[in-house]
Amino acid sequence: MKLPVTISVLFAVLLALTSCEKVIEVKLNDASKKYVIEANITNQPGDCVVKITQSKSFSGDNNFQGISGATVTMSDNGSAPVTLTENSQGNYQTTTLTGIPGHAYSLNVQIGGQAFNASSIMPGIVTLDSLFSEDRILFGDSSKIINVVYQDPPAKGNAYHFILYKNNVQEKTVFVTNDDYTNGNIVTNKLLFFGNNDNAKLKAGDSVRVIMECIDPFIYKYWFSIDGATGESNNATPANPVSNITGGALGYFSAHTTQNKTVVVK
């Protein structure tokens, strides 16, 4: 007759444990808002553009409106600063400045009683020789990938950022590399990206455009930190990417050369 008693005791214990459960609310502290500056000048006319937004709280949406009312200036090799004009909300631009490889550029942004400064040296041009697609077996599955080919210069310290558009839609993957292991070589760089569904994968007939940017070493660190923060293998809480902007703003200032080629996937 002890069996029913034992079952009753166990039931009572389980009931007591269940009644002790409570909902634990995790409160996420929202970080203070910061200005986000994305500034670029290239060797192409009209490519001197500065975009200013502001970071949001953790619970905010992903719509970032431009910030108006800033005073934005840029100078070339210490020459008189050129003022950029706000042509749309938060977007500042000038056609007066066109980047020259080897020149140093300085940026100054004043907004909301704060001042932010940055500098960047435009590297020399490394020619994007060719662009082609090929079939490769990746993780046991046949996939089409894009290759870029270029001749890295003999001098060390070159870095590259690639932007890929598939059928005029930009791929979100960050493609960045340097010449630590390829210095002075003819380089074939494979731009690997993995879509979440079959529609995101490259297919025969897709039009692919690749922009190649020759970037300075600090901007390489910026894009590398972006890649690390968004990579699926990173299990740690992502930190803000490194920035070359002083004064507490997020973002970057990049003086770089740019070129592009287009290929139809075979």
C-alpha positions as CSV (number, residue, x, y, z in Angstrom):
1,M,0.0,0.0,0.0
2,K,3.0,2.3,0.0
3,L,2.9,2.9,-3.7
4,P,-0.1,5.4,-3.7
5,V,1.5,7.3,-0.9
6,T,4.7,7.7,-2.8
7,I,2.9,8.9,-5.9
8,S,1.0,11.4,-3.8
9,V,4.2,12.8,-2.3
10,L,5.8,13.1,-5.7
11,F,2.8,14.9,-7.1
12,A,2.8,17.4,-4.2
13,V,6.5,18.1,-4.7
14,L,6.0,18.7,-8.5
15,L,3.1,21.0,-7.7
16,A,5.2,23.0,-5.3
17,L,8.0,23.4,-7.7
18,T,5.6,24.5,-10.5
19,S,4.1,27.1,-8.2
20,C,7.5,28.6,-7.5
21,E,8.1,29.5,-11.2
22,K,8.0,33.2,-12.1
23,V,8.5,35.3,-15.2
24,I,11.9,37.0,-15.2
25,E,11.8,40.3,-17.2
26,V,15.2,41.2,-18.7
27,K,15.6,44.9,-18.9
28,L,17.9,46.0,-21.8
29,N,19.6,49.4,-21.1
30,D,19.4,51.6,-24.1
31,A,22.8,53.1,-25.0
32,S,22.9,56.9,-25.5
33,K,22.4,58.0,-29.1
34,K,25.4,58.8,-31.2
35,Y,25.8,60.5,-34.6
36,V,26.7,58.1,-37.4
37,I,28.9,59.5,-40.1
38,E,29.5,57.7,-43.4
39,A,31.9,59.9,-45.4
40,N,33.6,59.0,-48.8
41,I,35.7,60.7,-51.4
42,T,36.8,58.8,-54.4
43,N,38.8,59.4,-57.6
44,Q,35.5,59.8,-59.5
45,P,33.9,63.2,-60.0
46,G,30.8,63.8,-57.8
47,D,31.8,61.0,-55.3
48,C,32.5,63.3,-52.4
49,V,29.5,62.5,-50.2
50,V,28.9,62.5,-46.4
51,K,25.8,60.9,-44.9
52,I,24.8,61.7,-41.3
53,T,22.3,59.7,-39.3
54,Q,21.9,58.9,-35.6
55,S,22.0,55.6,-33.7
56,K,18.8,54.3,-32.1
57,S,17.9,52.5,-28.9
58,F,17.8,48.6,-28.9
59,S,14.0,48.7,-29.1
60,G,13.9,51.1,-32.0
61,D,13.1,50.3,-35.6
62,N,15.6,50.1,-38.4
63,N,14.6,53.3,-40.1
64,F,17.4,55.8,-39.8
65,Q,16.5,59.3,-40.9
66,G,19.2,61.7,-42.1
67,I,20.3,64.5,-39.8
68,S,20.0,68.0,-41.2
69,G,21.7,71.2,-40.2
70,A,25.3,70.0,-40.0
71,T,28.2,72.1,-41.2
72,V,30.4,69.7,-43.2
73,T,33.8,70.6,-44.7
74,M,36.6,68.7,-46.4
75,S,40.1,69.7,-47.4
76,D,42.7,68.2,-49.8
77,N,46.3,68.0,-48.6
78,G,45.7,70.8,-46.2
79,S,44.2,73.3,-48.7
80,A,41.3,75.6,-47.9
81,P,38.3,73.6,-46.7
82,V,35.4,73.1,-49.1
83,T,31.9,73.2,-47.7
84,L,29.6,70.4,-48.7
85,T,25.9,71.2,-49.4
86,E,23.0,69.3,-48.0
87,N,21.1,68.1,-51.1
88,S,18.7,65.9,-49.3
89,Q,18.0,65.2,-45.6
90,G,21.3,64.1,-44.0
91,N,23.2,63.8,-47.3
92,Y,25.9,66.4,-47.9
93,Q,27.8,66.6,-51.2
94,T,30.2,68.7,-53.3
95,T,31.3,68.5,-56.9
96,T,34.3,70.7,-56.2
97,L,36.5,68.0,-54.8
98,T,37.6,64.9,-56.8
99,G,40.1,62.6,-55.0
100,I,43.7,62.2,-56.2
101,P,45.6,59.0,-55.2
102,G,48.4,59.8,-52.7
103,H,46.6,62.9,-51.3
104,A,45.5,63.2,-47.7
105,Y,42.0,64.3,-47.0
106,S,40.6,65.9,-43.8
107,L,36.9,65.9,-42.7
108,N,35.2,68.2,-40.2
109,V,31.6,67.9,-39.1
110,Q,29.9,70.3,-36.7
111,I,26.4,69.5,-35.5
112,G,24.4,69.8,-32.3
113,G,27.2,71.7,-30.6
114,Q,29.7,68.8,-31.2
115,A,32.6,68.6,-33.6
116,F,33.9,65.5,-35.3
117,N,37.1,65.1,-37.3
118,A,38.7,62.4,-39.4
119,S,41.5,61.9,-42.0
120,S,42.2,59.4,-44.7
121,I,44.9,59.0,-47.4
122,M,43.8,57.8,-50.8
123,P,45.8,54.8,-52.0
124,G,47.2,54.3,-55.5
125,I,45.0,52.6,-58.1
126,V,45.2,48.9,-58.5
127,T,43.5,47.8,-61.7
128,L,40.7,45.3,-61.6
129,D,41.9,43.1,-64.4
130,S,39.0,40.7,-64.9
131,L,35.8,39.3,-63.4
132,F,34.4,35.8,-64.0
133,S,32.1,33.2,-62.7
134,E,32.7,29.5,-62.0
135,D,31.1,26.4,-60.5
136,R,32.4,25.2,-57.2
137,I,31.4,22.5,-54.7
138,L,30.8,24.2,-51.4
139,F,29.8,22.1,-48.4
140,G,28.8,19.3,-50.7
141,D,26.6,21.5,-52.9
142,S,27.3,22.9,-56.4
143,S,27.4,26.7,-56.3
144,K,28.3,29.5,-58.7
145,I,30.8,32.0,-57.4
146,I,32.3,35.2,-58.7
147,N,36.1,35.7,-59.0
148,V,38.0,39.0,-59.2
149,V,41.5,39.2,-60.6
150,Y,44.1,41.9,-60.0
151,Q,47.8,42.4,-59.7
152,D,48.8,43.4,-56.2
153,P,51.7,45.9,-56.2
154,P,55.2,45.0,-54.8
155,A,54.9,47.4,-51.9
156,K,53.1,45.9,-48.8
157,G,50.1,47.5,-47.2
158,N,47.4,47.4,-49.9
159,A,43.8,46.7,-48.9
160,Y,40.7,46.2,-50.9
161,H,36.9,46.4,-50.4
162,F,34.5,44.8,-52.9
163,I,30.8,45.6,-53.3
164,L,28.7,43.0,-55.3
165,Y,25.4,43.7,-57.0
166,K,23.3,40.8,-58.4
167,N,20.7,42.0,-60.9
168,N,21.1,45.5,-59.5
169,V,20.5,44.5,-55.9
170,Q,23.5,44.9,-53.5
171,E,24.6,41.8,-51.7
172,K,24.9,42.4,-47.9
173,T,28.0,40.3,-47.4
174,V,31.2,42.3,-46.6
175,F,34.0,41.5,-48.9
176,V,37.3,42.9,-47.6
177,T,40.9,41.7,-47.9
178,N,44.5,42.9,-47.8
179,D,47.9,41.7,-49.1
180,D,49.3,40.1,-46.0
181,Y,49.5,36.8,-47.8
182,T,49.3,37.9,-51.5
183,N,51.8,40.8,-51.6
184,G,53.1,41.4,-55.1
185,N,51.1,38.5,-56.6
186,I,48.4,38.1,-59.3
187,V,45.4,37.6,-57.0
188,T,42.2,35.7,-57.8
189,N,39.8,36.6,-55.0
190,K,36.7,34.5,-54.6
191,L,33.6,36.5,-53.5
192,L,31.7,33.9,-51.5
193,F,28.2,34.6,-50.2
194,F,25.5,32.2,-49.2
195,G,21.8,33.1,-49.6
196,N,19.2,31.8,-47.2
197,N,17.1,30.4,-50.1
198,D,17.6,29.2,-53.7
199,N,16.4,32.6,-55.0
200,A,19.4,34.3,-53.4
201,K,22.0,32.0,-55.0
202,L,23.7,32.9,-58.2
203,K,22.2,31.4,-61.3
204,A,23.2,31.3,-65.0
205,G,22.0,34.5,-66.7
206,D,22.3,36.7,-63.5
207,S,24.0,40.0,-64.1
208,V,26.8,40.7,-61.5
209,R,28.5,44.0,-61.1
210,V,31.5,44.3,-58.7
211,I,32.9,47.5,-57.4
212,M,36.6,47.4,-56.3
213,E,37.8,50.0,-53.8
214,C,41.4,50.4,-52.9
215,I,41.2,51.5,-49.3
216,D,43.7,52.7,-46.6
217,P,44.7,50.3,-43.8
218,F,42.5,51.9,-41.2
219,I,39.4,51.5,-43.4
220,Y,40.4,47.9,-43.9
221,K,40.1,47.5,-40.1
222,Y,36.7,49.2,-40.2
223,W,35.2,46.8,-42.8
224,F,37.0,43.8,-41.1
225,S,35.4,44.7,-37.8
226,I,32.0,45.0,-39.5
227,D,32.5,41.6,-41.1
228,G,33.4,40.1,-37.7
229,A,30.4,41.7,-35.9
230,T,27.9,40.4,-38.5
231,G,29.5,37.0,-39.1
232,E,27.4,33.9,-38.1
233,S,30.4,32.4,-36.3
234,N,30.7,35.3,-33.9
235,N,28.8,34.2,-30.7
236,A,29.9,37.2,-28.6
237,T,27.9,40.3,-28.2
238,P,28.9,42.5,-31.2
239,A,30.7,45.7,-30.4
240,N,30.7,48.9,-32.4
241,P,33.1,48.7,-35.3
242,V,36.4,50.6,-35.1
243,S,36.2,54.2,-36.4
244,N,38.7,56.8,-37.6
245,I,36.4,59.6,-36.5
246,T,37.3,61.5,-33.4
247,G,34.8,63.2,-31.1
248,G,32.6,60.2,-30.3
249,A,30.7,59.6,-33.5
250,L,30.3,56.2,-35.1
251,G,31.1,55.5,-38.8
252,Y,34.1,56.2,-41.0
253,F,35.8,58.5,-43.4
254,S,37.3,56.8,-46.5
255,A,39.4,58.3,-49.3
256,H,39.6,55.5,-51.9
257,T,39.8,54.7,-55.6
258,T,36.9,52.9,-57.2
259,Q,36.3,51.0,-60.4
260,N,33.8,48.3,-61.5
261,K,33.2,45.6,-64.0
262,T,30.1,43.6,-64.9
263,V,29.8,39.9,-65.9
264,V,26.9,37.6,-66.8
265,V,26.9,34.4,-64.8
266,K,27.5,31.3,-67.0
